[in-house]
Amino acid sequence: MLKDITLGQFFPGSSLLHRLDPRAKLVAVVLFVVSLFISSSFWGYALCFLFLAWCVHISRISPKMILKSLRPLVIILIFTGVLNMLYTPGEAIFHFWIFNITKEGIFNAAFMIFRIVLLIAATSMLTYTTSPIALTDALERLLGPLKKLHVPVHEFAMMMTIALRFIPTLIEETDKIMSAQKARGADFDSGSLIDRAKALVPILVPLFVSAFRRADELATAMECRLYHGGEGRTRLNTLVMAPRDWGALAFMAAFCLLVMNAQRIAAVVL
């Protein structure tokens, strides 16, 4: 299960999505998320799905990786769907004790699960096609105006870089600790949910020790390289918006408007 967590992983490539400016990709993902939340019709979600499928195709990233990133969230998706089915008022089609399953609840649950899946897939595509350094550099540039309000933008971007960089490392460390515990007779797969949760407690201590040790080594390395914040620092790669980046932003703005009016357009065309 831990190996299915792909957050923070970057797959180098030369596709159009890989070559886009990370600032353009960040803004594009925000516009895509806005499109998901303003859409309330089947046609709007269909457009979002087709657009995301096209992005996966041109990025040359296997769809299996997208599905793999969703596996750890199956329980959350099921829980969200059940809550929407049981607590959405409308025309009841099934009644049990104090629970009512309504027609509107089923549709709402389906749309909510689909929305979460598309949201996770879109953010996964962002991290798959953008290196953590480029992503945090873009975030620092986008939040640059906040420096006038004395917001520590550089420090925030640095923390994000470190967090994204160490997610795969800590997952790998956890997997090694669990393998070592299993070799000593630990059982993480049998028993009730509470028993399995208790079995994970011995993993936390060595994991925290390893995390603090790595943090101390990183702090020492930064001190040895005379790191003192973002004041006066130069950049190895300067971000420059190319025509294709502005074109991608214009396309996403038009796409957002199209999704917003998808129901009306479908009613006129059909």
N, C-alpha and C positions, 0 to 999 in steps of 0.2 A: 504493500500500500504506500509506503514512504517513497518508493521509486516512482510512483505515479505523480508525485508532486513536482511539477515542472516550472513553478513560479520562479522567476529570476534567471532562467536559462536562456542563453542566446545561441542561435544557430547561424553562423556566418553564411553569407550568400551574396549573389550579385543581381538579385531580382529587382524589379522596380520598387517594391516596398522597402527593400534593404537600402536602396540608394536615396530614398527620400530623406529630406532634412528631419531630424528627430523632433524639432519644434512643430513642423507641419504634421507629423504623425501624432503628436500629443494633442494638438488642436483637433485633428480629424477624429481621433478616438472620443474626445469630449463631445463633438458634434454627433457622432454615431450614438453615444449614450443618450444624448438629448433626443435624438430621433426615436430611440426605443421607448423613452418615457412619455413622449407626446403622442405616440401612436396608440390608437385604441381600436384598430380594425384589423381584420385578417390580411387585407392587402398591404397595409403598412408593415406588418411583421414579415410578410412574404418578400417584400422589397428588401428589408434588412437582412433576411436570410440569404437571398440571392446575391446581394452585394458582398456579404461576408464570405460566402462560398467562392465568389470570384476572387476575393483577396487571398484566400487560402490557396487557390489554384495558381495565381501569378507569383505567389511567394515561394512556390516549390517546396513547401513544408507539408509533410504527410498529414492527411486528416486524422490518422491514428493518434498523432501527438495531441491534437485538439481534444479528441475523445478521452485520451489518457489524462489530460488535465482536469476533466470533469468527474472522473471516477471518485476522487476523495470527497466530492460534494454531493454524492447521491443521497445520503441521509438528509442533508439540508434541503435538497430539492423535494424529496418525498414529504418532509415535515411541512415545508411551505405549501405544497399542493394540498395536503390534508387540511391544514388550517383554513385555506381559502375555500375548500369545498364545504366545510362544516359551518363556517361563520359568515358566509355571504348570503344575505337575505334574497328571497325570490320565490319562484315556483318550486315547491317541494316535490321531489320525485322519489325520495326514500326517507323514512323516519325510523329512528331507533333510539329509545329512551329519551334523552334530552338533545339528541343530535338530529339535525335536518340536513340532508344533502339536496341542494337545489340545482336546477338547470343552470342558473346564472353562476353558481359556485363552481360547477364543473368547467364551464368556459373560462371563468376567471382564473381557476387553478392552472388550466392548460396554458393560458396566455402568460401567467406569471412565471411558470417554470420555463417556458420558451424564452421569455425575456431575460431571465437569469442566465440561461445557457448561452444566449447570444452575447450577453454582457461579459461573461467570463471568457468566451472564445475571442472576443474583440480585444480585451486586455491581454490575453495570452499572445495574440498575434503581435501586439505592440512589443512585448518583451522578447518574443522569438526573433524578431527582425531588427531589434535595436540593442546595441550593447549597453550594459548598465552605465558605463562612463558617458556615452553619448546621450543617454536618456536623462541623467542627472545634470549634465551640462546644458541640455535644452531646457530643463526645468528651471535651472538657475537663470538662464537668459530670459525666459518668459516672466519670471518673478522679479526680474531686475528692478522695475520701477518701485517695488516695495522697499528697496534699500533707502529711499528718501524718507521712509517712515521708520527707519532704524530697525527694520526686520532683518534678522541674521539669515539672509537668503543663502549665502555660500555654505554656512554651517548646516543648514537644513538639507541642502543638496548633497553635501558630503555624508551626512548621516544616511540619506537614502541610498547613496552609492554603496556604502559599507553594508547596509542591511540587505540590499539585493545581491551583493557579492557573496555574502556569507549564508544565504538561505540554502543553496545547494550543498555548501560545505557542512553545515549543521545537519542537514538531512542525511548526508553520507556518514557523518559521525554517529548519528543516532542508529543508523542501520548497522554499523560496525558494533556498537555497544549491544544492540539486541542480539546480534549473531553470537557475540561472546557470552551473553547471558544464557542463550539457548544451549550453547555448548556445555554450560555448567548445570543444565537441567531445568532452566526456567521455562515456564509454559505461558505463552501470551495468547494462545488461540482457543483454549477450551475454558469452560465455565461460563457463568453469567456475565452480563455486562459490567457489573460491579467488581466481580473477581478479576476480570481482564484489566479493568482500570487500576485495581490495587497492584496487579503484577507489573504495571508500568512504572510504579513509584521508584523501584531500584534503579531505573534508567535515568531518572532526573538528576541525581547527585553527580554521577560521572559526566553527564551532558553539561550541567552547569559549570563544573570544574573545567571541562574542555573549552567551553565558550569563554569563560573568564581568562583562561590561559592564552587563548588566541587573541582576545581583546588586548591583553597586556603586551603581547608580542607586537601587535599592530601599533599600539601607542608608542612602544620603544622604537620601532622602525620609522614612524613619522617624526619622532624627535630627532633621530639620527640624521634625517634628511632635512632638518631645520624647518619643518612645517609650522607655520604660525598664522594660519587662516588665509582668507582670500585677498587680503590687502596687498596690492602690488604684484600679484601673480599674473603670469602670462599663460596663454593657451597654446598647446601643441597644434591643435587643429581648430581653425576659426570657422564657425558655422556661417554659411552664406546661403541665403534662400535663392534657389535657381527657379527658372520659369516653370519647371515641372512641379515644384513645391507650391507655388502660387496657384497653378492649375488644379492641383489636388485639393487645395483649400476651397477654391471656387466650386469645384465639383461637389465637395462635401456639403457646402452651404446649399447648393441647389438640391442635393439629395435630401437634406433635412426638410426643405420646403416641400419636396415631392412626397415624402412620407407623411408630412403633416396634412396634406390634401389628398392622400391616396384614396380615401373613401369617396370623396366627391368626384374625383377623376374616374374611378371605377364605375360609379353610378351613371356618369355621363356617357362613358364609352360602351358600357354593357346595357 
